[in-house]
Amino acid sequence: MAVDDEADPRNEPVGPRVGPNGREVVVPLRLYKTVTALSTLAAVVTYLVGFVLVDAATIQVSVVRRLVLLVLDRVGIGLAGDTLTALLAIAGVGSILLGTAVYVLGTRFRAQGMGKPQEDSNEG
C-alpha cells in the first residue's frame, strides 16, 4: 500500500469521534501504546491498593492497619477503631472505583486504522 493511498489506515484523521462502541479517540500508534500501557498499569496498581485497604479495614490485626495507626499516632491524630475501619473501607472502595474509571477511559483510545468496519471484506 502506498502512503498516499486513500484506503491506507495510516491516513485516517485523528481526534474524537463516535464509533460503533460509543465514543472513541483516534490517536497515532505510538501514543495509543503509551496510553494503553500506562492506563492498564495505573488501573492494576489502584486495584491492588484498594484491595489492600479493604483488607486492612476488615482485619483488625493487619500490618497495613498497624502502620496507619502508627503514622496517625506519630502525627498526633487519635481515631477510634470503628472510624478507622470506615475510613479504610471508603478509601479502598474509592481506589477500586478509580482504577475502574482509569481502565474504562483508557479503552476509549484506538490507533489509526483499528476497529474499522470490514463490510467490503471478501472474508466469510
ROGUVEX-748741 format. One line per field, with one value per residue: residue in one letter; residue number from 0; z, x, y of N, C-alpha, C in turn. Coordinates in steps of 0.02 Angstrom, whole numbers. Example, Ala and Ser with C-alpha at 12.3 -4.5 7.8 and 13.67 -1.06 7.14 Angstrom:
code	c(a	s)
pos	c(0	1)
n_pz	c(390	354)
n_px	c(660	642)
n_py	c(-284	-112)
ca_pz	c(390	357)
ca_px	c(615	684)
ca_py	c(-225	-53)
c_pz	c(390	394)
c_px	c(660	645)
c_py	c(-165	2)
This chain:
code	c(m	a	v	d	d	e	a	d	p	r	n	e	p	v	g	p	r	v	g	p	n	g	r	e	v	v	v	p	l	r	l	y	k	t	v	t	a	l	s	t	l	a	a	v	v	t	y	l	v	g	f	v	l	v	d	a	a	t	i	q	v	s	v	v	r	r	l	v	l	l	v	l	d	r	v	g	i	g	l	a	g	d	t	l	t	a	l	l	a	i	a	g	v	g	s	i	l	l	g	t	a	v	y	v	l	g	t	r	f	r	a	q	g	m	g	k	p	q	e	d	s	n	e	g)
pos	c(0	1	2	3	4	5	6	7	8	9	10	11	12	13	14	15	16	17	18	19	20	21	22	23	24	25	26	27	28	29	30	31	32	33	34	35	36	37	38	39	40	41	42	43	44	45	46	47	48	49	50	51	52	53	54	55	56	57	58	59	60	61	62	63	64	65	66	67	68	69	70	71	72	73	74	75	76	77	78	79	80	81	82	83	84	85	86	87	88	89	90	91	92	93	94	95	96	97	98	99	100	101	102	103	104	105	106	107	108	109	110	111	112	113	114	115	116	117	118	119	120	121	122	123)
n_pz	c(0	-41	37	13	-21	-20	50	146	315	394	353	411	492	650	816	920	904	868	880	834	958	1048	1112	1052	1037	912	891	855	830	918	1028	1065	1110	1222	1302	1324	1392	1508	1566	1595	1686	1789	1826	1875	1984	2066	2091	2167	2278	2327	2364	2463	2558	2588	2643	2756	2823	2859	2931	3091	3138	3040	2949	2874	2931	3059	3027	2978	3095	3174	3104	3111	3250	3274	3213	3293	3290	3347	3321	3335	3333	3252	3171	3100	3031	2947	2871	2806	2732	2648	2579	2516	2432	2355	2289	2211	2127	2063	1991	1904	1830	1768	1687	1603	1536	1472	1378	1280	1183	1020	891	732	600	670	719	613	511	423	304	165	150	84	156	235)
n_px	c(42	28	88	13	-108	-286	-356	-270	-246	-167	-189	-304	-398	-353	-422	-569	-718	-878	-898	-937	-944	-973	-908	-746	-570	-462	-293	-116	-14	97	64	-54	-6	67	-33	-118	-33	7	-117	-171	-75	-89	-221	-212	-125	-202	-311	-249	-202	-326	-387	-298	-319	-455	-442	-364	-460	-552	-485	-430	-300	-210	-60	-49	-150	-96	18	-43	-108	6	70	-30	-33	95	84	-7	-142	-283	-387	-543	-574	-682	-702	-582	-591	-702	-650	-540	-608	-688	-588	-526	-628	-650	-526	-529	-637	-583	-478	-555	-619	-508	-463	-574	-580	-456	-479	-549	-470	-400	-292	-243	-332	-375	-512	-598	-744	-772	-844	-826	-749	-686	-696	-780)
n_py	c(-59	108	258	371	321	317	218	178	141	221	348	391	517	594	611	646	545	468	301	128	68	168	324	365	393	430	403	425	277	261	343	279	154	197	259	148	57	131	166	41	-6	90	63	-69	-51	37	-46	-149	-74	-32	-155	-196	-95	-117	-243	-210	-139	-236	-334	-338	-351	-319	-284	-168	-91	-74	1	118	162	185	289	389	405	456	579	635	613	539	402	318	140	98	210	217	96	123	231	170	72	152	223	114	59	172	182	66	97	209	147	70	171	232	126	106	230	224	125	186	240	220	161	232	162	52	-51	-25	-45	-198	-211	-216	-326	-480	-593	-732)
ca_pz	c(0	-44	93	-6	-40	20	92	197	381	424	332	448	535	721	855	948	861	893	843	845	1030	1087	1097	1048	1015	866	904	823	860	974	1084	1084	1151	1286	1341	1344	1443	1571	1598	1624	1745	1841	1849	1915	2048	2108	2113	2221	2337	2352	2399	2524	2606	2611	2687	2819	2857	2884	2976	3144	3153	2977	2951	2846	2982	3112	3001	2976	3164	3197	3072	3140	3318	3271	3193	3347	3275	3376	3292	3362	3288	3202	3125	3056	2987	2896	2827	2764	2684	2598	2537	2475	2378	2310	2248	2162	2078	2023	1944	1853	1786	1727	1637	1554	1494	1431	1323	1230	1132	970	843	665	563	713	730	556	488	369	260	97	153	46	201	258)
ca_px	c(0	65	73	-38	-169	-344	-378	-219	-271	-125	-214	-365	-388	-353	-467	-627	-775	-924	-888	-989	-946	-977	-857	-678	-522	-412	-228	-61	1	144	25	-100	31	83	-95	-142	12	5	-183	-177	-32	-121	-281	-191	-98	-256	-349	-212	-205	-394	-400	-258	-354	-515	-417	-345	-521	-590	-444	-408	-229	-175	2	-64	-188	-49	59	-85	-116	70	80	-77	-13	154	61	-47	-213	-310	-451	-575	-567	-736	-690	-527	-619	-743	-607	-502	-655	-707	-529	-516	-679	-636	-469	-552	-678	-537	-446	-604	-628	-447	-462	-627	-559	-400	-503	-582	-422	-382	-243	-268	-344	-402	-584	-638	-789	-745	-901	-805	-703	-705	-698	-846)
ca_py	c(0	171	301	420	286	337	162	163	160	273	414	407	576	582	653	611	529	417	239	77	50	229	374	342	444	401	434	389	212	268	370	226	105	229	266	82	29	169	162	-26	-8	130	28	-127	-26	62	-105	-181	-30	-34	-218	-195	-52	-152	-296	-178	-118	-293	-374	-292	-361	-311	-246	-101	-55	-55	56	179	184	211	355	436	418	499	645	661	603	477	382	257	83	97	265	196	44	156	270	123	41	203	234	54	56	229	164	17	134	250	102	53	230	240	74	120	286	202	83	229	260	171	186	242	100	-1	-52	-3	-98	-239	-225	-231	-382	-540	-650	-751)
c_pz	c(0	14	76	-28	7	68	147	265	415	405	367	493	609	755	880	896	895	849	858	919	1074	1067	1097	1022	974	876	864	864	921	1036	1110	1130	1220	1330	1367	1400	1510	1605	1628	1687	1803	1869	1894	1983	2093	2132	2173	2285	2368	2391	2463	2578	2632	2659	2755	2858	2889	2933	3028	3159	3090	2986	2927	2897	3039	3090	2999	3047	3191	3169	3102	3212	3320	3254	3248	3336	3304	3347	3328	3310	3233	3150	3075	3007	2931	2847	2780	2712	2629	2551	2491	2417	2329	2264	2194	2108	2034	1972	1888	1804	1741	1672	1582	1508	1449	1372	1269	1175	1083	921	775	630	605	716	673	533	428	320	190	95	114	91	215	217)
c_px	c(44	42	18	-103	-226	-365	-328	-244	-229	-147	-279	-352	-391	-402	-527	-681	-819	-917	-944	-996	-950	-923	-788	-634	-469	-347	-175	-42	46	107	-24	-66	48	22	-119	-99	5	-63	-195	-136	-64	-183	-262	-166	-154	-302	-314	-214	-275	-408	-358	-292	-418	-496	-398	-407	-557	-551	-413	-333	-186	-112	-10	-102	-143	-5	19	-95	-52	82	33	-59	47	135	19	-122	-234	-378	-478	-570	-620	-727	-636	-551	-659	-700	-567	-547	-674	-648	-516	-564	-669	-578	-488	-594	-634	-501	-492	-613	-568	-446	-514	-607	-501	-422	-538	-535	-412	-333	-275	-274	-371	-478	-626	-683	-760	-801	-880	-756	-730	-708	-770	-875)
c_py	c(62	215	351	387	304	282	145	186	213	343	433	469	558	629	614	600	478	356	189	58	112	278	342	398	408	440	396	326	219	294	317	175	134	235	199	53	65	165	93	-32	30	95	-31	-104	-1	5	-137	-139	-33	-98	-224	-152	-84	-209	-267	-156	-177	-336	-328	-298	-354	-268	-174	-60	-32	3	121	206	214	281	407	453	465	571	677	655	536	462	320	202	81	152	247	143	75	194	224	90	90	216	175	49	114	215	114	51	178	207	82	110	240	188	87	177	267	159	123	252	203	203	195	175	43	4	-27	-60	-133	-258	-246	-290	-441	-601	-669	-803)
